[in-house]
């Protein structure tokens, strides 16, 4: 005898089976967005403004990413939450705006995407592209093609694959830093722990990027945190004890990992962030920050992040190393 709740979940799954895997439609303020769906009922939402994932839901319709209730969906303002793309720089330096300009630009559906391998099971995906503009070249004088594939796997995993190519015609190389600025939704930040980064060196952005070594057996949160962990493993676990859920982040081509929570004072200082919302989010980001990536003309860099949500019986030491990464 099925419970009422189980029957309702099955009804929702049956309803979603009739919907397309990929749907282009309008979002907040008429901004174009793409909705990805899988037959089990999981979904993701991608805004072309910023090439940004703003929603990732499991088969029960539970939201796994954090987007602020005060987020501004009005270009060129970046959307506060989801997974902003930080390119061509992470952080703030020089003439470029904070975290670069990719998260503020309008991306296009890629007319000539890289092919999938034969027999790939993924059907819910979208290929986006961003290219240099004359306006951008005034502040970052380089030609590039940035291809981004966002995939929702059959099991609900969310995968982002970036390919950045130097298309300069003047023979010049360029350097960049990068991050998938992932805002995870958590029940209570004080009940969250991050495993996989213990004993590693990190740069503390709150102490002028001074270098330290992580001392704890896991990272827990009692105050503002803004750290760049260096030479990190390909898998990191984020345990949400209250929700009995673990996020497993797997990455390739991105040696660093950023961990950030603004806590109360900084939260109140951000106009597009609720005063108490820091309690319900944590940024853990696959990144390349310490050593910039350098591309010669014609060269291409590839970086990938995959996130899955699993029951909290998992921890970083139990993850199957054979399943760390599988390529698009």
N, C-alpha and C positions, 0 to 999 in steps of 0.2 A: 504494500500500500504506500503510494508516494505521498509525501507531505505536500501541503499547499505550496510551500516555498519551492520544492523541487519541481512541481508541475509548472509553476510560473517561470522558473529558469528554463525549462524545456520549451515552453511556449515562446520565450524570447529568442532561444536558439533557432527554433523552427522559423520564426519570423525573419531573423537575420540571414538565414540560408537563402531567402528569396531576394535579398539585396545584392547589388554588384560588389565585387571585391574592391573596386576602385571607383570613386565617384567625385567628379569635380563640381563644386557648388559654391555658393556665396556664404561667407561667415559674418562675423561682427562688422558693422559699418560697410557691408558690401564687399569686403576683401575676399579675393578668391582663395579657396582652400580645397584640399583634397582629403577625402575620408577613405581610409583603408579598413576593410573588414575581413575577418576570417570566419569560417563556417561554425566554429565553436562559440562564436559570439564576442570575441575580443575585437577591439577596434583601435585605430589611431587617427589623429587629425593633424594635417600639415597645412600651415598658412604659407602662401607664396611670398608674402611679405616676410623677409628674413629666412625663407626656406626652413621654417621653424615648426617642429613638432610641438603642439600645444595640448595634446590629449593622448593618453594611452590607457585604455581600459581593459581589464581582464574579462573573462567569459561571464562573470557575474555583474558586469557593468560598474565595477569599482574603479575609481580614478587612481592611477598609479603615479602620475606626475602632478607637481604643484604649479598652479598659475594663480598669481595674486588676484584677489577680488578687486583690486585697484589698478590692475594692468590696463595700459592704454593701447587700444587697437586702432591706432591712427598713424600711418606713415608720416614722417620717417622715424617716429619714436619706436624703439625696440620694445617687444612684448616681454613683460616681466614674468618669467616662468617658462615651463616646458623645457625645450632644449635649444637655446640660442646657439648659433654658430659663431665662434670667435675667430675671425680671420680678417686681415693678415697679421693681427697681433692679439695676444692675450694680455690684459692689463692696460696700463696707461703709460705712454711715453711718446716723445716726439710730437709731430703734427697730427698724427692719427687720433681719432676719437677713441674713447674707452672701449676696449675689446674689438677694435677694428670696425669695418663698415658692412661686412657681409650680413649681419643680423638686422641691418636697417634698410637693405635694398630689396627691390622686387625681383624675385627669381622667376624663371620661365620653365615650363615643361620642356625637358630635353628632347629635341626632335631626332637625335642620333645617339641614343644611349649605348653604353658598352653592353655586349650581349651577356645573357645568363648562360651558365653551363647547361648542357643537355640534361634533361630529366630533373631539373631543379623543381622542388615541390612548391616554391613560393609563388603565389598568384597575386597577393595583396602588396603591391609595391608601386612606387612612383619615382621617376628619374627627373631631377631638376638640374638646371644649369644657371650659372652666373658668370658673366664676362665683364672685362674692364669697360668702363665708360670714360668719355673725355673728361667728365667732371671728377671722377675718382682719380684719374691720372694726374690731376693737379696736386693731390695730396699724397698719392702713392704711384710714382711714375713707371708702372709696369703693366705689361699685357699678360693676361692669364685666362685660363678656362677652369672653372671650378664645377665639377660634376658631383652631384650628391644623390645617392640612391637610398631611399628610406623604405624598409621592408618590414612587414608584419608577418612573422613566421606562423606556420600552422599551429604551433603550440602556444602562440601569443608572445613570443620573443620579439623585441623591437631592435632592429639592426639599422645602423647608419654607416654608409661607406662613402668616404670622400676621396675624390681624385682631383688633384690640382696640378695643372700643367703650365709651364712657363712658355708663353707664346710671343715673347719679345722678339722683335725683328732687328734690334740694334746690337745683338750679341751679348747683352748684359744678363748676368745672373740676378736672382733676387732671393732674399731671405724672409722668412715669416715664422711666427709662432701661432699656435692653434689650440683650441679646446672645444669639446662638446660640453657646453655649460649646463649640465643636466640637473634640473630641480626635481628631486624625488619627493613624493608626498609621504609623510610619516605621521603617526598618530600623536607622538609626544617626543620631542627631540631629546629630552632628558632620559628617555628609555631606549635610545638608539645606540648601537655600537658598530664600528667599522673594523673589519678584520682583513688582514692581508698587507697592511702597511706598517706593522710593528717592526721595530729595530731599524727602520729606514731613515735616511737623512731627509730633511725638508727645509725649504726656505719659508721663513715666517714673514708674511707680508705686513703683519702688524708691528714688526720689529725691524723695519727697513731691509727686508729680505735677508736677514741674518740666517746663517745655516745652523741647524740643530739636528740631533738624532732623537727619534721617537723612543720614549722609554717604556710606555705602557704596553701591556699584552694585547690591547685593543684601544681604539680611539673612542672616547665617550665625550659628552658635551655638557658643560656647565657655564660656558661664557662664549663670547664671540671667537670664532675660529676662521682663519684665512691662511691656509698653508698649501705649498706646492711640494708634494712628495716626489722624490727623484729615483730614477731607475727602479720603477715599480713593477710588480709581477703582472702577468697578463690577466689575472682574475682578482677581483676584490669583492668582498661580501659586506652588505649593509643590512644589519639585523634590526628589525622593528619588533621589539619584544611584545609590546601591547597588542599589536595586530597579528602576532605569530607569523610574520612574513619576512622573508629575506630577499633582497634584491641582489642578484649576481651580475656584476659588471665584468664583461670580458672585452679586451682591447688588443689591437694590433697596430703597430706603426706609431704608437703614442706612448713614449717611455715614462711620462710623468702623470701624476694624478693630483688634482686640486680638490681640497675639502674646504667648504665655506658655509658658515651660518652667520648672519649679521647680528644676531641677538637683539636685545631690546632697544638700546640707544640708537644704533644704526638703523634699525627697522623704522623707528619713529622719524628719522631724518630723511627717509626715502618717500617721496610723494606718491609713487606708484606701488607702495607696499604697505599692507595693513600693520598696525602697531604690534599686534600679537601673533602675526602669521609666522614669525620665525619659529614658533613652537611646532609648526606642522610641516616643515620643509627641511631638506638638507641637500646641498649641492655636492655631488661627488662626480668629478669630471675627468674623463680620459683626455690627456693634453700633451702638448710638446711645448714647454715653456723655457727650460733652462738653456738648452742648446738649440738655436733656431735651425729650421730646415732650410737648406740652400739648394736651389734648382737652377741649373744652366738652361739656356734656351732649348726647348724640345723635351726636357726632362719632366717626368711626372712623379708625384708623391701620392701615396695611398695610405689612408688612416681609417681605422674601423672601430666602432663601438657596438657591442651587443648587450642588451639588458634583458634579464628574465626575472620573474617573480616566482619564488618557490616557497613551500612551507618552511618554517623556521627551524626544522630539525637539521637543516643544512648549515654549515659554517665553512669558512674559506678552506680549512684543512681537509674537508670531506669532498670537495668538488672534484669531479673526475677530470684529470688532466687531459684525457683523450677527447673531451668534449669542450675544451677551452675555446676553440675557434673553428668554425667551418666557413669557407669563403663563398661569397656570392658567385 
